[in-house]
Amino acid sequence: MVDKNPIREIKNGKIAILLHQGIIGKSGKTGLAFLRYSEASVVAAIDSQCAGQSLSELTGISRQVPIVASVAEALSYSPNILLIGIAPSGGVLPAEWLEEINQAIAAGLSVVNGLHTKLKPLIKIPLKDDRWIWDVRQEPQNVGAIASIKAADLNCLRVLTVGTDMSIGKMSTSLELHRAGLKRGLNSKFLATGQAGLMIAGDGIPLDAVRVDFAAGAVEQVVVEFGCDRDILHIEGQGSLLHPGSTATLPLLRGSQPTHLILVHRAGQQNIRNHPRVPIPPLSKVVELYEMVAAAAGAFVGAKVTAIALNTHHLDETAANLAIAETQAETGLPCTDPVRFGGDILLDAIAESSNIL
């Protein structure tokens, strides 16, 4: 049974992250984001591909966490929670992981699962006392209202990250903006809309688990709840209007009624990663697209793209600075890599376009 507040237990617990082939692969964003942004104690990362290597050298994340080859090895570090840290396409649990997850449960660990595959029906061994399984991607019980632009009546700034593709850094950008806001003394809030964000922050909704008819209403509900007494709300973006399989971006735009948009792009990327036939248009055209959809031809107040967050993780610092300068020249908008250089430039752009900050 899930504890009434698993987030509290995560914050106070000792975490082992299951990350096989995810530390230097393409599917480890959930675990790596947790390592970068969570304040919880992580005692081991489990990745048979990278066992024995330095996490900080491989990822640039400044945590001294050992990488081990298996759950059995991780148990020697006395974790009490196993967090599944991969986010493969489709959110399906690799079958070969189930045996290791069972080992963790048999050893008395709770499990945090952000995949679409539900763990509870698959686990046949009994949980030990006070242990739980949290299947994060579950539709909240109080979902059912249709959006009605209530968020537009809030006084707070509502900053939504939007992207040219999936898995390019929208959550990280929102978290970095939130960090920058807190440092300036703002009453800032990060609002999670995906599994990794929920594991880190606790508040929000697993948007891709919500029925599509109620998705915008679910966004509106949490934005109104958490934005009513804030200076600024940083809403984690999902998906992309350019991606042929994405359905999450439009409910976020409609439900949050954003006051500002931050466009996130991976430097040099020219096509949707898993759909090479779909090109990414020039960023100036993508800016126009998001602003047009946000305004819906004047039906809503809409929002402008205020700045560009450029993912330069794959570049050295010289190439990253060049890419940032080129993007700024191309779009005429402020640009930086917020993970690499912090979110201040982006927050400055929001402040300059607002009468609140």
ZAVOMAR-654968 format. One record per residue (C-alpha): z, x, y; residue number from 0; residue in three letters. Coordinates in Angstrom, 1 decimal. Example, Ala and Ser with C-alpha at 12.3 -4.5 7.8 and 13.67 -1.06 7.14 Angstrom:
[node [7.8 12.3 -4.5] 0 "ALA"];
[node [7.1 13.7 -1.1] 1 "SER"];
//
This chain:
[node [0.0 0.0 0.0] 0 "MET"];
[node [-0.9 1.3 3.5] 1 "VAL"];
[node [2.1 2.0 5.8] 2 "ASP"];
[node [2.2 -0.3 8.8] 3 "LYS"];
[node [1.5 2.7 10.9] 4 "ASN"];
[node [-0.3 5.4 9.0] 5 "PRO"];
[node [-1.2 7.1 12.2] 6 "ILE"];
[node [2.5 7.9 12.7] 7 "ARG"];
[node [2.7 9.4 9.3] 8 "GLU"];
[node [-0.4 11.5 9.9] 9 "ILE"];
[node [1.0 12.8 13.2] 10 "LYS"];
[node [4.2 13.8 11.4] 11 "ASN"];
[node [2.8 14.8 8.1] 12 "GLY"];
[node [1.3 17.9 6.5] 13 "LYS"];
[node [-2.5 17.4 6.0] 14 "ILE"];
[node [-4.9 18.9 3.5] 15 "ALA"];
[node [-8.6 18.1 4.4] 16 "ILE"];
[node [-11.2 17.7 1.7] 17 "LEU"];
[node [-14.3 19.3 3.1] 18 "LEU"];
[node [-16.4 20.5 0.2] 19 "HIS"];
[node [-19.7 21.9 1.6] 20 "GLN"];
[node [-18.8 20.5 5.0] 21 "GLY"];
[node [-17.4 23.5 7.0] 22 "ILE"];
[node [-20.8 25.1 7.4] 23 "ILE"];
[node [-22.9 22.1 6.2] 24 "GLY"];
[node [-24.1 19.0 8.0] 25 "LYS"];
[node [-21.6 16.5 6.8] 26 "SER"];
[node [-18.2 17.9 7.8] 27 "GLY"];
[node [-17.9 16.4 11.3] 28 "LYS"];
[node [-14.9 14.1 10.5] 29 "THR"];
[node [-12.8 16.9 9.2] 30 "GLY"];
[node [-13.9 19.5 11.8] 31 "LEU"];
[node [-13.2 17.0 14.6] 32 "ALA"];
[node [-9.7 16.4 13.2] 33 "PHE"];
[node [-9.1 20.1 13.1] 34 "LEU"];
[node [-10.3 20.5 16.6] 35 "ARG"];
[node [-8.6 17.6 18.3] 36 "TYR"];
[node [-5.7 16.3 16.2] 37 "SER"];
[node [-2.2 17.5 17.0] 38 "GLU"];
[node [-1.2 16.9 13.3] 39 "ALA"];
[node [-0.2 19.8 11.1] 40 "SER"];
[node [-3.1 20.8 8.9] 41 "VAL"];
[node [-1.9 23.1 6.1] 42 "VAL"];
[node [-5.2 23.6 4.2] 43 "ALA"];
[node [-8.9 23.0 4.3] 44 "ALA"];
[node [-10.6 22.5 0.9] 45 "ILE"];
[node [-14.1 23.8 0.6] 46 "ASP"];
[node [-15.3 25.6 -2.5] 47 "SER"];
[node [-18.3 27.0 -0.6] 48 "GLN"];
[node [-16.1 28.8 2.0] 49 "CYS"];
[node [-12.8 29.5 0.1] 50 "ALA"];
[node [-11.0 32.6 1.3] 51 "GLY"];
[node [-13.0 32.9 4.6] 52 "GLN"];
[node [-11.7 32.5 8.1] 53 "SER"];
[node [-11.9 28.9 9.5] 54 "LEU"];
[node [-11.8 30.1 13.1] 55 "SER"];
[node [-14.7 32.6 12.5] 56 "GLU"];
[node [-16.8 30.0 10.7] 57 "LEU"];
[node [-16.2 27.1 13.2] 58 "THR"];
[node [-14.9 28.5 16.5] 59 "GLY"];
[node [-11.9 26.2 16.1] 60 "ILE"];
[node [-8.7 28.1 17.0] 61 "SER"];
[node [-6.5 27.1 14.1] 62 "ARG"];
[node [-5.1 29.4 11.5] 63 "GLN"];
[node [-5.7 27.2 8.4] 64 "VAL"];
[node [-6.4 28.7 5.0] 65 "PRO"];
[node [-9.6 27.6 3.2] 66 "ILE"];
[node [-9.0 26.9 -0.5] 67 "VAL"];
[node [-11.4 26.0 -3.3] 68 "ALA"];
[node [-9.7 22.9 -4.7] 69 "SER"];
[node [-7.1 20.2 -4.3] 70 "VAL"];
[node [-5.1 22.0 -7.0] 71 "ALA"];
[node [-5.0 25.2 -4.8] 72 "GLU"];
[node [-4.1 23.2 -1.7] 73 "ALA"];
[node [-1.0 21.7 -3.4] 74 "LEU"];
[node [0.7 25.1 -3.1] 75 "SER"];
[node [0.8 24.6 0.7] 76 "TYR"];
[node [2.9 21.4 0.1] 77 "SER"];
[node [0.7 18.8 1.9] 78 "PRO"];
[node [1.8 15.1 1.8] 79 "ASN"];
[node [-1.5 13.6 2.9] 80 "ILE"];
[node [-5.1 14.2 1.8] 81 "LEU"];
[node [-7.7 13.4 4.4] 82 "LEU"];
[node [-11.3 13.0 3.4] 83 "ILE"];
[node [-13.2 15.1 5.9] 84 "GLY"];
[node [-16.9 14.6 5.2] 85 "ILE"];
[node [-19.2 12.0 6.8] 86 "ALA"];
[node [-22.4 12.0 4.7] 87 "PRO"];
[node [-25.3 9.7 5.5] 88 "SER"];
[node [-24.4 6.2 4.4] 89 "GLY"];
[node [-20.7 7.0 4.1] 90 "GLY"];
[node [-20.8 7.2 0.3] 91 "VAL"];
[node [-18.1 9.0 -1.6] 92 "LEU"];
[node [-19.5 11.8 -3.8] 93 "PRO"];
[node [-18.6 10.9 -7.4] 94 "ALA"];
[node [-17.5 14.4 -8.2] 95 "GLU"];
[node [-14.7 14.1 -5.6] 96 "TRP"];
[node [-12.9 11.3 -7.3] 97 "LEU"];
[node [-11.2 13.5 -9.9] 98 "GLU"];
[node [-9.7 15.7 -7.1] 99 "GLU"];
[node [-8.6 12.6 -5.2] 100 "ILE"];
[node [-6.8 11.4 -8.3] 101 "ASN"];
[node [-5.2 14.8 -8.7] 102 "GLN"];
[node [-3.8 14.5 -5.1] 103 "ALA"];
[node [-2.5 10.9 -5.8] 104 "ILE"];
[node [-0.9 12.0 -9.0] 105 "ALA"];
[node [0.8 14.8 -7.1] 106 "ALA"];
[node [2.3 12.3 -4.7] 107 "GLY"];
[node [-0.1 12.5 -1.7] 108 "LEU"];
[node [-1.2 9.7 0.5] 109 "SER"];
[node [-5.0 9.5 1.2] 110 "VAL"];
[node [-6.9 8.8 4.4] 111 "VAL"];
[node [-10.5 7.7 3.7] 112 "ASN"];
[node [-13.0 7.2 6.4] 113 "GLY"];
[node [-16.0 6.6 4.1] 114 "LEU"];
[node [-17.7 3.3 3.5] 115 "HIS"];
[node [-16.8 3.6 -0.1] 116 "THR"];
[node [-13.4 1.9 -0.6] 117 "LYS"];
[node [-10.9 4.0 -2.5] 118 "LEU"];
[node [-8.4 1.4 -3.5] 119 "LYS"];
[node [-10.5 -0.3 -6.1] 120 "PRO"];
[node [-11.4 3.1 -7.7] 121 "LEU"];
[node [-7.9 4.5 -8.1] 122 "ILE"];
[node [-6.4 3.6 -11.5] 123 "LYS"];
[node [-3.2 5.6 -11.4] 124 "ILE"];
[node [-0.2 4.2 -9.6] 125 "PRO"];
[node [0.8 5.5 -6.2] 126 "LEU"];
[node [4.2 7.1 -5.9] 127 "LYS"];
[node [6.9 5.5 -3.8] 128 "ASP"];
[node [6.1 5.2 -0.1] 129 "ASP"];
[node [2.6 6.6 -0.6] 130 "ARG"];
[node [-0.5 4.8 0.6] 131 "TRP"];
[node [-4.3 4.8 0.8] 132 "ILE"];
[node [-5.8 4.1 4.2] 133 "TRP"];
[node [-9.4 2.9 3.9] 134 "ASP"];
[node [-10.2 3.3 7.6] 135 "VAL"];
[node [-13.5 1.4 7.7] 136 "ARG"];
[node [-12.1 -2.1 7.4] 137 "GLN"];
[node [-12.9 -4.9 9.8] 138 "GLU"];
[node [-9.7 -5.8 11.8] 139 "PRO"];
[node [-8.2 -9.1 10.9] 140 "GLN"];
[node [-8.3 -10.5 14.5] 141 "ASN"];
[node [-12.1 -10.1 14.9] 142 "VAL"];
[node [-14.1 -13.2 15.5] 143 "GLY"];
[node [-14.7 -13.7 19.2] 144 "ALA"];
[node [-18.2 -13.4 20.8] 145 "ILE"];
[node [-18.4 -11.1 23.8] 146 "ALA"];
[node [-18.3 -12.7 27.3] 147 "SER"];
[node [-18.4 -9.7 29.7] 148 "ILE"];
[node [-14.7 -9.9 30.3] 149 "LYS"];
[node [-14.6 -6.0 30.5] 150 "ALA"];
[node [-16.6 -6.2 33.7] 151 "ALA"];
[node [-13.5 -7.7 35.4] 152 "ASP"];
[node [-11.4 -4.6 34.7] 153 "LEU"];
[node [-10.5 -2.3 37.6] 154 "ASN"];
[node [-10.6 0.8 35.5] 155 "CYS"];
[node [-13.6 3.1 35.1] 156 "LEU"];
[node [-15.2 2.7 31.7] 157 "ARG"];
[node [-17.1 5.8 30.6] 158 "VAL"];
[node [-19.3 5.4 27.5] 159 "LEU"];
[node [-21.0 8.3 25.8] 160 "THR"];
[node [-24.5 7.5 24.6] 161 "VAL"];
[node [-26.8 9.8 22.6] 162 "GLY"];
[node [-30.3 10.9 21.7] 163 "THR"];
[node [-29.3 10.9 18.0] 164 "ASP"];
[node [-26.3 10.4 15.7] 165 "MET"];
[node [-23.7 13.1 15.0] 166 "SER"];
[node [-24.4 15.1 18.1] 167 "ILE"];
[node [-21.0 15.1 19.9] 168 "GLY"];
[node [-20.4 11.8 21.5] 169 "LYS"];
[node [-16.8 11.6 20.3] 170 "MET"];
[node [-16.1 15.2 21.2] 171 "SER"];
[node [-17.5 14.6 24.7] 172 "THR"];
[node [-15.2 11.6 25.2] 173 "SER"];
[node [-12.2 13.5 24.0] 174 "LEU"];
[node [-13.0 16.5 26.3] 175 "GLU"];
[node [-13.3 14.1 29.2] 176 "LEU"];
[node [-10.0 12.5 28.3] 177 "HIS"];
[node [-8.4 15.9 28.2] 178 "ARG"];
[node [-9.8 16.8 31.6] 179 "ALA"];
[node [-8.5 13.5 33.0] 180 "GLY"];
[node [-5.0 14.0 31.7] 181 "LEU"];
[node [-4.9 17.5 33.3] 182 "LYS"];
[node [-5.7 15.9 36.7] 183 "ARG"];
[node [-2.9 13.4 36.3] 184 "GLY"];
[node [-5.1 10.4 35.6] 185 "LEU"];
[node [-3.9 7.5 33.6] 186 "ASN"];
[node [-6.6 8.2 31.0] 187 "SER"];
[node [-7.3 6.7 27.6] 188 "LYS"];
[node [-9.6 7.7 24.7] 189 "PHE"];
[node [-10.7 4.7 22.8] 190 "LEU"];
[node [-12.0 5.4 19.3] 191 "ALA"];
[node [-14.8 3.4 17.7] 192 "THR"];
[node [-15.4 5.5 14.5] 193 "GLY"];
[node [-13.4 6.8 11.6] 194 "GLN"];
[node [-12.7 10.3 12.9] 195 "ALA"];
[node [-11.6 9.0 16.3] 196 "GLY"];
[node [-9.2 6.6 14.7] 197 "LEU"];
[node [-7.7 9.3 12.6] 198 "MET"];
[node [-7.2 11.4 15.7] 199 "ILE"];
[node [-6.1 8.8 18.2] 200 "ALA"];
[node [-5.0 5.8 16.3] 201 "GLY"];
[node [-6.2 3.2 18.8] 202 "ASP"];
[node [-9.6 1.5 18.7] 203 "GLY"];
[node [-11.9 -0.1 16.1] 204 "ILE"];
[node [-14.0 1.0 13.2] 205 "PRO"];
[node [-17.1 -0.5 14.7] 206 "LEU"];
[node [-19.5 0.0 11.8] 207 "ASP"];
[node [-17.1 -2.1 9.6] 208 "ALA"];
[node [-17.4 -5.1 12.0] 209 "VAL"];
[node [-19.9 -7.9 11.3] 210 "ARG"];
[node [-22.8 -7.6 13.7] 211 "VAL"];
[node [-22.3 -11.0 15.3] 212 "ASP"];
[node [-18.8 -10.0 16.3] 213 "PHE"];
[node [-19.3 -6.3 17.1] 214 "ALA"];
[node [-19.7 -6.7 20.9] 215 "ALA"];
[node [-16.7 -9.0 21.0] 216 "GLY"];
[node [-14.6 -6.6 19.0] 217 "ALA"];
[node [-15.5 -3.8 21.5] 218 "VAL"];
[node [-14.7 -6.1 24.4] 219 "GLU"];
[node [-11.3 -7.0 22.9] 220 "GLN"];
[node [-10.1 -3.5 22.6] 221 "VAL"];
[node [-11.5 -2.4 26.0] 222 "VAL"];
[node [-9.7 -5.2 27.7] 223 "VAL"];
[node [-6.5 -4.5 25.8] 224 "GLU"];
[node [-6.4 -0.8 26.6] 225 "PHE"];
[node [-8.2 -0.7 29.9] 226 "GLY"];
[node [-6.1 -3.3 31.9] 227 "CYS"];
[node [-3.6 -0.7 33.1] 228 "ASP"];
[node [-5.6 2.5 33.1] 229 "ARG"];
[node [-7.5 4.5 35.7] 230 "ASP"];
[node [-10.2 5.5 33.3] 231 "ILE"];
[node [-11.2 4.6 29.7] 232 "LEU"];
[node [-13.3 7.0 27.7] 233 "HIS"];
[node [-15.1 4.9 25.0] 234 "ILE"];
[node [-16.4 6.9 22.0] 235 "GLU"];
[node [-20.1 6.3 21.6] 236 "GLY"];
[node [-21.9 5.6 18.3] 237 "GLN"];
[node [-25.4 5.9 17.1] 238 "GLY"];
[node [-28.4 6.0 19.4] 239 "SER"];
[node [-31.0 3.6 20.8] 240 "LEU"];
[node [-33.6 6.0 19.5] 241 "LEU"];
[node [-32.5 6.0 15.9] 242 "HIS"];
[node [-34.3 3.5 13.7] 243 "PRO"];
[node [-31.2 2.7 11.6] 244 "GLY"];
[node [-28.6 2.5 14.4] 245 "SER"];
[node [-27.0 -0.8 15.3] 246 "THR"];
[node [-23.8 0.3 17.1] 247 "ALA"];
[node [-25.0 1.3 20.6] 248 "THR"];
[node [-26.0 -2.1 21.9] 249 "LEU"];
[node [-22.6 -3.7 21.1] 250 "PRO"];
[node [-20.8 -0.8 22.8] 251 "LEU"];
[node [-22.9 -1.3 25.9] 252 "LEU"];
[node [-22.4 -5.1 26.0] 253 "ARG"];
[node [-18.8 -5.1 25.0] 254 "GLY"];
[node [-17.5 -2.4 27.2] 255 "SER"];
[node [-19.7 -3.2 30.3] 256 "GLN"];
[node [-19.5 0.5 31.2] 257 "PRO"];
[node [-19.3 1.8 34.8] 258 "THR"];
[node [-20.7 5.2 33.8] 259 "HIS"];
[node [-22.8 6.6 31.0] 260 "LEU"];
[node [-22.7 10.2 29.7] 261 "ILE"];
[node [-25.9 11.2 27.8] 262 "LEU"];
[node [-25.2 13.5 24.8] 263 "VAL"];
[node [-28.0 15.7 23.4] 264 "HIS"];
[node [-28.3 18.7 21.1] 265 "ARG"];
[node [-30.1 21.5 22.9] 266 "ALA"];
[node [-33.7 22.0 21.7] 267 "GLY"];
[node [-33.7 19.0 19.3] 268 "GLN"];
[node [-37.1 17.3 19.5] 269 "GLN"];
[node [-36.9 14.7 16.7] 270 "ASN"];
[node [-34.3 12.4 15.2] 271 "ILE"];
[node [-32.7 14.7 12.6] 272 "ARG"];
[node [-33.2 12.6 9.5] 273 "ASN"];
[node [-36.4 10.9 10.7] 274 "HIS"];
[node [-38.9 13.7 11.8] 275 "PRO"];
[node [-41.5 11.1 12.6] 276 "ARG"];
[node [-39.4 9.8 15.5] 277 "VAL"];
[node [-39.6 12.1 18.5] 278 "PRO"];
[node [-36.9 12.4 21.2] 279 "ILE"];
[node [-38.6 11.6 24.5] 280 "PRO"];
[node [-38.0 13.7 27.6] 281 "PRO"];
[node [-34.4 13.3 28.6] 282 "LEU"];
[node [-35.4 11.8 32.0] 283 "SER"];
[node [-37.1 9.0 30.0] 284 "LYS"];
[node [-34.0 8.6 27.8] 285 "VAL"];
[node [-31.9 8.3 30.9] 286 "VAL"];
[node [-34.2 5.5 32.1] 287 "GLU"];
[node [-34.0 3.7 28.8] 288 "LEU"];
[node [-30.2 3.6 28.7] 289 "TYR"];
[node [-29.9 2.5 32.3] 290 "GLU"];
[node [-32.5 -0.3 31.7] 291 "MET"];
[node [-30.7 -1.5 28.6] 292 "VAL"];
[node [-27.3 -1.3 30.3] 293 "ALA"];
[node [-28.5 -3.5 33.2] 294 "ALA"];
[node [-30.7 -5.8 31.0] 295 "ALA"];
[node [-33.1 -6.4 33.9] 296 "ALA"];
[node [-30.3 -7.3 36.2] 297 "GLY"];
[node [-28.4 -9.7 33.9] 298 "ALA"];
[node [-25.5 -7.2 34.1] 299 "PHE"];
[node [-24.3 -4.9 36.8] 300 "VAL"];
[node [-25.3 -2.0 34.5] 301 "GLY"];
[node [-24.4 1.7 34.7] 302 "ALA"];
[node [-26.1 4.9 35.6] 303 "LYS"];
[node [-26.2 8.1 33.4] 304 "VAL"];
[node [-23.9 10.2 35.5] 305 "THR"];
[node [-24.3 13.6 33.7] 306 "ALA"];
[node [-25.6 15.2 30.5] 307 "ILE"];
[node [-23.3 16.6 27.8] 308 "ALA"];
[node [-25.4 19.3 25.9] 309 "LEU"];
[node [-24.4 20.4 22.4] 310 "ASN"];
[node [-25.1 24.1 22.3] 311 "THR"];
[node [-23.0 24.9 19.2] 312 "HIS"];
[node [-26.0 26.6 17.5] 313 "HIS"];
[node [-26.7 28.9 20.5] 314 "LEU"];
[node [-25.0 32.0 21.7] 315 "ASP"];
[node [-23.5 31.8 25.2] 316 "GLU"];
[node [-26.4 33.3 27.0] 317 "THR"];
[node [-28.9 30.9 25.4] 318 "ALA"];
[node [-26.4 28.0 26.0] 319 "ALA"];
[node [-26.2 28.7 29.7] 320 "ASN"];
[node [-30.0 28.8 29.9] 321 "LEU"];
[node [-30.3 25.5 28.1] 322 "ALA"];
[node [-27.8 23.9 30.4] 323 "ILE"];
[node [-29.6 25.1 33.5] 324 "ALA"];
[node [-33.0 23.9 32.1] 325 "GLU"];
[node [-31.6 20.5 31.3] 326 "THR"];
[node [-30.0 20.2 34.7] 327 "GLN"];
[node [-33.3 21.1 36.4] 328 "ALA"];
[node [-35.3 18.7 34.2] 329 "GLU"];
[node [-33.0 15.7 34.8] 330 "THR"];
[node [-31.5 16.4 38.2] 331 "GLY"];
[node [-28.1 15.6 36.7] 332 "LEU"];
[node [-25.0 17.7 36.2] 333 "PRO"];
[node [-24.9 19.3 32.8] 334 "CYS"];
[node [-22.5 21.3 30.6] 335 "THR"];
[node [-21.4 21.7 27.0] 336 "ASP"];
[node [-17.9 20.1 27.2] 337 "PRO"];
[node [-16.7 21.5 23.9] 338 "VAL"];
[node [-17.6 25.0 24.9] 339 "ARG"];
[node [-16.9 24.9 28.6] 340 "PHE"];
[node [-14.6 21.9 29.1] 341 "GLY"];
[node [-15.2 18.5 30.6] 342 "GLY"];
[node [-14.5 19.2 34.2] 343 "ASP"];
[node [-18.2 19.3 35.4] 344 "ILE"];
[node [-18.7 15.9 33.8] 345 "LEU"];
[node [-15.5 14.4 35.2] 346 "LEU"];
[node [-16.5 15.8 38.7] 347 "ASP"];
[node [-19.8 13.9 38.4] 348 "ALA"];
[node [-17.9 10.7 37.5] 349 "ILE"];
[node [-15.5 11.2 40.4] 350 "ALA"];
[node [-18.3 11.8 42.9] 351 "GLU"];
[node [-20.0 8.5 42.0] 352 "SER"];
[node [-16.8 6.5 42.1] 353 "SER"];
[node [-14.4 5.3 44.8] 354 "ASN"];
[node [-11.5 5.3 42.4] 355 "ILE"];
[node [-11.0 9.0 41.4] 356 "LEU"];
//
